[in-house]
């Protein structure tokens, strides 16, 4: 199946700093990428939908100025958590759609990035 | 807003017993997908259901999509320890967005 990578896999930062997370589709061109966050023992919450070359669509309650998404190419989307605070600590997962051989809107998930803000 | 509920939240079974998780949406879905997430891992796609009333099988797993396309179920026959993990449904709405259910964590005792 298609492979999606995320970098970094984990990051610890001080409160007030910004953190960039990269999501790459390694062997296919992703028409759409999604960003989710997952709190411990909870489900995935869709944060935003990202289409290459256009502005991301954010879900209700997600601050677009806080979580900056850039989808510069068909293989790369980035999520920047600006001025991170401890409440932003979470597991962030991206997924990509549109892989060669993928069926029916199948999403391919990255391994996730665990963010801890001190 | 869009809500996808899943029950039960947790299920502990003895190896060999059956397991079922149910997914209900507040709105009609275009399709529904099921994912499995192992502890410490990321969600892995299992299957997609598109048609009203559709039933699909993957070895010991049986997936159903309701007639109204608002509910779905995943049934595992004769569970094995390798089935341990959290099972999520994800519904695709008419705006082409996926919303994940709350997940059912399955623990299988050997």
Interface residues (C-beta under 8 A of the other chain):
Chain A: X1 X34 X36 X41 X42 X43 X44 X45 X46 X49 X60 X93 X95 X103 X104 X105 X106 X107 X108 X109 X110 X111 X112
Chain B: X1 X6 X31 X33 X35 X41 X42 X43 X44 X45 X48 X50 X88 X90 X92 X96 X97 X98 X99 X100 X101 X102 X103 X105
